[in-house]
Structure formats: structure tokens, C-alpha cells
Amino acid sequence: MSDEKFAIDAYLRGARDKYTYFLLATSASAIAFAITQTKTLTLSYSQIPLALSVIFWGISFYCGCKCALFTQELNQDSAYMYETDGAMKDMPETKDKVDELLSDSYSKNLDLVAKYSTKQFHYLVTGGLLFIVWHIIEMVIRTIKIT
């Protein structure tokens, strides 16, 4: 891998990392906010959407952690590819075998990062929608009690 390609790859990985950590922080904050909103409430069926939203945010957080883990492995694979590119020029057969193994590992990790990143986002959004549903239900219940 050339220095230019390695630099571009590192930049893109950094941007992806920031996005993953942003979504991790968002899901953790959403869980904390939901907890603060229910400190004085008693259990009721109307809180089922809230419970589901917290579960979805928890799954989003889990997916984000898995995404970060596979991104670290991706970074290791990329660094190994960069290191072996020049180190094994005198051993073409060994270099080809190492390149093949690293490419396979890189591809698997890239697929896993994409899978968990997509799931992280979808679960976060689903949790947010369920939170809005819970909020609307609570507003309706308060409105009915007032009138």
C-alpha cells in the first residue's frame, strides 16, 4: 500500500471512528435522559414504548462497541499491510501469502464494521422514535386526566 493510499485510508478510518463514537455517546446520553425522565413515575403499561426505546438504545450502544472493536482490528490489518509491503520485497511468495491472509482479514473486518455501523444507527433511530411515541402517550394521558 503506498503512503498516499495509507494516508487516505487513515483519514477515512478516523472519520468513521468519530461517527461511531458520536453515535455511542448519543445512545448513552439517550439512556441517561430516559432514566431522568422516569425518576418520579410509577410503573405502568404506557411506559412500554420507553422501555423498548431504552432497549434499542442499549442494542445501539452494543453495536457501536462491536463496530469500534472491528475498526481496531481493521486498523491493525491496515498497518500490517503497510509494513509488509516493503519488508517482504525479496520474498515474493511469502509476501503474496501474507497479503492474501491480510486482505481476507481486512475484508471480513470491513464487512463487520459496515454491518454493525448500520445496525448502530438503525437501533438508535428506532429507539428515538419509540421515545417520541412514549412521550405522546404520556401527553395524551395527562390531557385526559385534566379534562
Contacts in CASP RR format, 6 or more apart in sequence:
PFRMAT RR
TARGET T0000
AUTHOR 0000-0000-0000
METHOD contacts of the structure
MODEL  1
MSDEKFAIDAYLRGARDKYTYFLLATSASAIAFAITQTKTLTLSYSQIPL
ALSVIFWGISFYCGCKCALFTQELNQDSAYMYETDGAMKDMPETKDKVDE
LLSDSYSKNLDLVAKYSTKQFHYLVTGGLLFIVWHIIEMVIRTIKIT
1 9 0 8 1.000
1 78 0 8 1.000
1 81 0 8 1.000
1 82 0 8 1.000
1 85 0 8 1.000
6 78 0 8 1.000
6 82 0 8 1.000
9 78 0 8 1.000
10 78 0 8 1.000
13 71 0 8 1.000
13 74 0 8 1.000
13 75 0 8 1.000
13 78 0 8 1.000
16 71 0 8 1.000
16 113 0 8 1.000
16 117 0 8 1.000
17 68 0 8 1.000
17 71 0 8 1.000
19 117 0 8 1.000
20 64 0 8 1.000
20 67 0 8 1.000
20 68 0 8 1.000
20 71 0 8 1.000
20 117 0 8 1.000
20 120 0 8 1.000
21 68 0 8 1.000
23 60 0 8 1.000
23 64 0 8 1.000
23 120 0 8 1.000
23 121 0 8 1.000
23 124 0 8 1.000
24 61 0 8 1.000
24 64 0 8 1.000
24 65 0 8 1.000
24 68 0 8 1.000
24 120 0 8 1.000
26 124 0 8 1.000
27 57 0 8 1.000
27 58 0 8 1.000
27 60 0 8 1.000
27 61 0 8 1.000
27 64 0 8 1.000
27 120 0 8 1.000
27 123 0 8 1.000
27 124 0 8 1.000
28 61 0 8 1.000
30 53 0 8 1.000
30 57 0 8 1.000
30 124 0 8 1.000
30 127 0 8 1.000
30 128 0 8 1.000
30 131 0 8 1.000
31 54 0 8 1.000
31 57 0 8 1.000
31 58 0 8 1.000
31 61 0 8 1.000
34 50 0 8 1.000
34 53 0 8 1.000
34 54 0 8 1.000
34 57 0 8 1.000
34 131 0 8 1.000
35 54 0 8 1.000
37 50 0 8 1.000
38 47 0 8 1.000
38 50 0 8 1.000
41 47 0 8 1.000
46 134 0 8 1.000
46 137 0 8 1.000
46 138 0 8 1.000
46 141 0 8 1.000
47 134 0 8 1.000
48 134 0 8 1.000
49 130 0 8 1.000
49 131 0 8 1.000
49 133 0 8 1.000
49 134 0 8 1.000
49 137 0 8 1.000
50 130 0 8 1.000
50 131 0 8 1.000
50 134 0 8 1.000
52 127 0 8 1.000
52 130 0 8 1.000
53 126 0 8 1.000
53 127 0 8 1.000
53 128 0 8 1.000
53 129 0 8 1.000
53 130 0 8 1.000
53 131 0 8 1.000
53 134 0 8 1.000
54 127 0 8 1.000
56 123 0 8 1.000
56 124 0 8 1.000
56 126 0 8 1.000
56 127 0 8 1.000
56 128 0 8 1.000
56 130 0 8 1.000
57 123 0 8 1.000
57 124 0 8 1.000
57 127 0 8 1.000
57 128 0 8 1.000
58 123 0 8 1.000
59 119 0 8 1.000
59 123 0 8 1.000
60 119 0 8 1.000
60 120 0 8 1.000
60 121 0 8 1.000
60 122 0 8 1.000
60 123 0 8 1.000
60 124 0 8 1.000
60 127 0 8 1.000
63 116 0 8 1.000
63 117 0 8 1.000
63 119 0 8 1.000
63 120 0 8 1.000
63 123 0 8 1.000
64 116 0 8 1.000
64 117 0 8 1.000
64 120 0 8 1.000
66 112 0 8 1.000
66 116 0 8 1.000
67 113 0 8 1.000
67 116 0 8 1.000
67 117 0 8 1.000
67 120 0 8 1.000
70 109 0 8 1.000
70 112 0 8 1.000
70 113 0 8 1.000
70 116 0 8 1.000
71 109 0 8 1.000
71 113 0 8 1.000
73 105 0 8 1.000
73 109 0 8 1.000
74 106 0 8 1.000
74 109 0 8 1.000
74 110 0 8 1.000
74 113 0 8 1.000
77 102 0 8 1.000
77 105 0 8 1.000
77 106 0 8 1.000
77 109 0 8 1.000
78 106 0 8 1.000
80 102 0 8 1.000
81 99 0 8 1.000
81 102 0 8 1.000
81 103 0 8 1.000
81 106 0 8 1.000
84 95 0 8 1.000
84 98 0 8 1.000
84 99 0 8 1.000
84 102 0 8 1.000
88 94 0 8 1.000
88 95 0 8 1.000
88 98 0 8 1.000
89 95 0 8 1.000
END
